[in-house]
Amino acid sequence: MEFALELCDLTRHFEISKGMWKEKTRLTAVNQVSLRIRPGEVVGLVGESGCGKSTLAKMILGLLSPSSGNVLIADKEIDFSDRLALARLIQPVFQDPYSSLNPRKKIAEIIRLPLKLHRIGTAKEQIQAVREIAAKVGLPERLLDQYPGQLSGGQRQRVAIARALILNPRILICDEPTSALDVSVQAQILNLLMALKNELGLTYLFISHNLAVVEHLADRVMVMYQGEIVEHGPCQQIFHQPQHPYTRTLLASILTPDPDLGLPDIEKISWQHAG
């Protein structure tokens, strides 16, 4: 079976300096992570801040070089030196859309830029493609002549999604794509992402610390702790029958909307003391 995305023992080390006269120490941010995602599947990657989720995403996107291991798309190993070819296959949607958009460029130019870099189509065809993808992500045409600073957070994230999709990639790496947005806007963006997945046949690696979002979207879930995958499986299994103590702790620490239940008792549920 051909997999949309496959990670084989992906590892990333960082050398950390402790001082001018001291030897550097090695920090392992991601340790031998292996993963297979089928075409059209949504895989959620969850874990606390600092567990290595974003480092893993940057390696998949070619923004960081792996210390060891391989990334395959459609069963072909990725050549990270060919950035243009990689961009045609896989695209990111980052957490903060404002920081990933050029504030001095109009929205139409931001969305059009990948087509210009890849020399796809004539100027007229590129402009038409921008209008079409803007319509797909719910951006009114009047906003294409605006600047990012004139848009709301949700509109900016729609621009980032449109720019990611303009090259027709197979895979989207969504790294906390809604955490910088208001709750009401989050739901709109999540619904948009799912609608686009179904319409365009996309494959998602959805990285988030928001477990409720992952439970709603994902087909399978991978739980990451200190750079390693400690548990993975179907979404319902992970959320309702977690096997690893860290997964149970992670789920038990979710705040409930019921005020009568109070706050989670972290000491009681801590996996570090699990016998």
C-alpha positions as CSV (number, residue, x, y, z in Angstrom):
1,M,0.0,0.0,0.0
2,E,1.3,3.5,-0.9
3,F,1.5,5.8,2.1
4,A,1.0,9.6,1.7
5,L,3.7,10.3,4.3
6,E,6.1,8.0,6.0
7,L,8.7,8.8,8.7
8,C,11.4,6.2,9.3
9,D,13.3,6.6,12.6
10,L,13.4,10.3,12.4
11,T,15.8,11.8,14.9
12,R,17.0,15.3,15.7
13,H,19.8,16.3,18.2
14,F,20.8,19.8,19.3
15,E,24.2,20.7,20.8
16,I,23.6,22.9,23.9
17,S,26.4,25.0,25.2
18,K,26.8,25.2,29.0
19,G,29.5,27.9,29.0
20,M,32.6,29.0,27.3
21,W,35.0,26.4,28.8
22,K,32.5,23.6,29.2
23,E,31.8,20.8,26.7
24,K,28.5,21.0,24.8
25,T,25.8,18.6,25.8
26,R,23.5,16.8,23.4
27,L,19.8,17.3,23.6
28,T,17.6,14.9,21.7
29,A,14.5,16.8,20.7
30,V,13.0,14.0,18.5
31,N,14.1,10.4,19.0
32,Q,13.5,7.7,16.3
33,V,10.0,8.6,15.4
34,S,8.3,6.4,12.8
35,L,4.9,7.2,11.3
36,R,2.8,6.2,8.4
37,I,-0.1,8.2,7.1
38,R,-2.5,6.9,4.5
39,P,-3.8,9.1,1.7
40,G,-6.8,11.1,2.9
41,E,-6.2,10.4,6.6
42,V,-6.0,12.8,9.5
43,V,-3.4,11.9,12.1
44,G,-3.3,14.0,15.3
45,L,0.0,14.5,17.1
46,V,-0.5,15.5,20.7
47,G,1.7,16.2,23.7
48,E,2.7,18.9,26.1
49,S,4.7,22.0,25.0
50,G,8.3,21.2,24.4
51,C,7.8,17.5,23.7
52,G,9.2,17.8,20.1
53,K,6.0,18.2,18.0
54,S,7.1,21.4,16.2
55,T,10.6,20.1,15.7
56,L,9.2,17.0,14.0
57,A,7.0,19.2,11.8
58,K,10.0,21.4,10.8
59,M,12.0,18.3,9.8
60,I,9.1,17.0,7.6
61,L,8.9,20.4,5.9
62,G,12.6,20.5,5.3
63,L,13.1,23.5,7.7
64,L,15.4,21.4,9.9
65,S,17.7,18.7,8.8
66,P,17.2,15.3,10.6
67,S,20.2,14.0,12.5
68,S,19.2,10.6,11.2
69,G,16.2,8.9,9.6
70,N,14.2,9.5,6.4
71,V,11.0,11.1,5.2
72,L,9.1,9.5,2.3
73,I,6.1,10.9,0.4
74,A,4.2,8.5,-1.8
75,D,6.9,5.9,-1.1
76,K,9.7,8.1,-2.5
77,E,12.5,9.5,-0.2
78,I,12.5,13.2,0.0
79,D,15.5,15.2,-1.3
80,F,15.5,18.1,1.1
81,S,17.9,20.0,-1.1
82,D,15.2,20.4,-3.8
83,R,13.0,22.8,-1.9
84,L,10.8,23.7,-4.9
85,A,9.9,20.0,-5.5
86,L,9.2,19.5,-1.8
87,A,6.9,22.5,-1.7
88,R,4.7,21.0,-4.5
89,L,4.1,17.9,-2.3
90,I,3.7,19.2,1.2
91,Q,2.8,22.6,2.7
92,P,2.5,24.1,6.3
93,V,-0.3,25.9,8.0
94,F,1.3,27.6,11.0
95,Q,0.0,28.8,14.4
96,D,0.2,32.5,13.9
97,P,-1.0,33.6,10.5
98,Y,0.1,37.2,11.0
99,S,3.8,36.3,11.5
100,S,3.8,34.1,8.4
101,L,2.3,36.8,6.1
102,N,4.3,39.6,4.6
103,P,2.6,42.8,6.0
104,R,3.8,44.9,3.0
105,K,2.2,42.6,0.4
106,K,-1.5,42.6,-0.6
107,I,-3.4,39.4,-0.1
108,A,-3.6,38.6,-3.8
109,E,0.2,38.8,-4.1
110,I,0.7,36.7,-1.0
111,I,-1.5,33.9,-2.3
112,R,0.0,34.3,-5.8
113,L,3.6,34.2,-4.8
114,P,4.1,30.3,-4.9
115,L,2.8,30.3,-8.5
116,K,5.3,33.0,-9.5
117,L,8.2,31.2,-7.8
118,H,7.3,27.9,-9.5
119,R,6.6,29.7,-12.8
120,I,3.2,28.1,-13.1
121,G,0.9,29.7,-15.6
122,T,0.7,33.1,-17.2
123,A,-0.1,36.2,-15.1
124,K,-3.7,36.1,-16.1
125,E,-3.9,32.4,-15.2
126,Q,-2.3,33.0,-11.8
127,I,-4.7,35.8,-11.0
128,Q,-7.6,33.5,-11.8
129,A,-6.2,30.7,-9.7
130,V,-5.9,33.1,-6.8
131,R,-9.6,34.1,-7.1
132,E,-10.6,30.4,-7.3
133,I,-8.7,29.3,-4.2
134,A,-9.8,32.4,-2.3
135,A,-13.4,31.5,-3.0
136,K,-12.7,27.9,-1.8
137,V,-11.4,29.1,1.6
138,G,-14.2,31.6,2.0
139,L,-12.3,34.8,1.3
140,P,-14.4,37.5,-0.3
141,E,-12.8,38.9,-3.5
142,R,-12.8,42.4,-2.1
143,L,-10.2,41.3,0.5
144,L,-7.6,40.4,-2.1
145,D,-6.7,44.1,-2.4
146,Q,-6.2,44.5,1.3
147,Y,-3.1,44.0,3.5
148,P,-2.8,41.4,6.3
149,G,-3.0,44.1,9.0
150,Q,-6.5,45.0,7.7
151,L,-7.8,41.5,8.2
152,S,-9.1,39.6,11.2
153,G,-7.2,36.7,12.6
154,G,-9.6,34.2,11.0
155,Q,-9.3,35.9,7.7
156,R,-5.5,35.8,7.9
157,Q,-5.6,32.1,8.6
158,R,-7.8,31.6,5.5
159,V,-5.1,33.5,3.5
160,A,-2.4,31.2,4.9
161,I,-4.5,28.1,4.0
162,A,-5.2,29.5,0.5
163,R,-1.4,30.1,-0.1
164,A,-0.7,26.6,1.1
165,L,-3.2,25.1,-1.3
166,I,-2.4,27.1,-4.4
167,L,0.2,24.6,-5.5
168,N,-2.2,21.6,-5.0
169,P,0.0,19.8,-2.4
170,R,-0.9,16.3,-1.3
171,I,-0.2,16.9,2.4
172,L,-0.8,19.7,4.9
173,I,1.2,20.0,8.1
174,C,-1.1,21.9,10.5
175,D,0.9,23.1,13.5
176,E,-1.5,24.5,16.0
177,P,-3.5,26.2,13.2
178,T,-6.2,27.6,15.5
179,S,-4.6,28.2,18.9
180,A,-4.1,31.9,18.1
181,L,-7.7,32.5,17.2
182,D,-10.9,33.2,19.2
183,V,-12.9,30.1,20.1
184,S,-15.8,31.0,17.7
185,V,-13.3,31.5,14.8
186,Q,-11.5,28.3,15.7
187,A,-14.6,26.3,14.8
188,Q,-15.0,28.0,11.5
189,I,-11.4,27.3,10.5
190,L,-11.6,23.6,11.6
191,N,-14.8,23.1,9.6
192,L,-13.1,24.7,6.6
193,L,-10.0,22.4,6.9
194,M,-12.3,19.3,7.0
195,A,-14.3,20.5,4.1
196,L,-11.2,21.2,2.1
197,K,-9.8,17.7,3.0
198,N,-12.9,16.0,1.7
199,E,-13.2,18.2,-1.4
200,L,-9.5,18.1,-2.5
201,G,-8.5,14.7,-1.1
202,L,-5.9,16.1,1.3
203,T,-3.9,14.3,4.0
204,Y,-3.3,16.1,7.3
205,L,-0.8,15.8,10.1
206,F,-2.6,17.8,12.7
207,I,-0.3,19.0,15.6
208,S,-2.1,20.3,18.6
209,H,-2.2,20.4,22.4
210,N,-5.9,20.9,22.2
211,L,-7.2,17.4,22.8
212,A,-10.8,18.2,22.1
213,V,-9.9,19.5,18.6
214,V,-7.9,16.4,17.9
215,E,-10.7,14.1,19.1
216,H,-13.1,15.9,16.8
217,L,-10.8,15.8,13.7
218,A,-8.4,12.9,13.8
219,D,-8.7,9.3,12.5
220,R,-5.6,8.2,14.4
221,V,-3.7,9.8,17.3
222,M,0.0,9.7,18.2
223,V,1.0,10.8,21.7
224,M,4.5,12.4,22.0
225,Y,6.5,12.7,25.2
226,Q,10.1,13.9,25.5
227,G,10.7,13.4,21.8
228,E,9.3,9.9,21.5
229,I,5.9,8.4,20.5
230,V,4.7,6.7,23.6
231,E,1.3,5.6,22.3
232,H,-0.6,5.6,19.0
233,G,-3.8,4.1,17.7
234,P,-7.3,4.9,16.5
235,C,-8.8,8.1,17.9
236,Q,-11.5,6.4,19.9
237,Q,-9.1,3.9,21.4
238,I,-6.7,6.6,22.5
239,F,-9.3,8.8,24.1
240,H,-11.5,6.1,25.7
241,Q,-9.0,3.3,26.4
242,P,-5.6,4.9,26.8
243,Q,-2.8,2.4,27.6
244,H,0.2,4.5,28.5
245,P,0.3,6.2,31.9
246,Y,1.3,9.5,30.2
247,T,-1.6,9.4,27.9
248,R,-4.0,8.8,30.8
249,T,-2.4,11.8,32.6
250,L,-2.7,14.0,29.6
251,L,-6.4,13.1,29.2
252,A,-7.1,13.5,32.9
253,S,-5.6,17.0,33.0
254,I,-8.3,18.4,30.6
255,L,-10.4,21.1,32.3
256,T,-14.1,20.2,32.3
257,P,-16.8,22.8,31.7
258,D,-18.7,21.3,34.7
259,P,-17.9,23.6,37.7
260,D,-19.0,21.0,40.1
261,L,-16.1,18.7,39.2
262,G,-13.5,21.2,40.1
263,L,-9.8,21.1,38.9
264,P,-8.0,17.9,38.0
265,D,-6.0,16.4,40.8
266,I,-2.6,16.2,39.1
267,E,-0.8,14.6,42.0
268,K,-3.3,11.8,42.1
269,I,-3.1,11.2,38.3
270,S,0.6,11.8,37.8
271,W,2.0,9.1,35.6
272,Q,5.5,9.6,37.0
273,H,4.2,8.0,40.2
274,A,2.1,5.4,38.5
275,G,2.8,2.0,40.0
